[in-house]
Amino acid sequence: MTEEKKDFDKAMSESKNELEALRTELNDLMVKFGLRTLRTYQTGKNYPLKPTEVKSLVAYEMENVIADLSQPDNIESIIKETMLEWQKRQEK
């Protein structure tokens, strides 16, 4: 196996591990969005939320967060920030 191939295989393995870590971070962040929604909604109720309410509220929040992030202006902002960060890293 050539050195180039070994480097490529190593980079791909590291990339896979990084992707898994980022998915976990994203999942944890989405849980925080869900919890924020439930806390907010619960403040207006004097009884515990029912499981069907929890499921519905969290699903609605997830849809809204994803829709918001998918808006063209938000995507453009993410692209610009990514490009700036990439440029900074290339200059190091």
Buried (B, 14 or more C-beta within 10 A) or exposed (E): EEEEEEEEEEEEEEEEEEEEEEEEEEEEEBEEBBEEBBEEBBEEEEEEBEEEBBEEBBEEBBEEBEEEEEEEEEEEEEEEEEEEEEEEEEEE
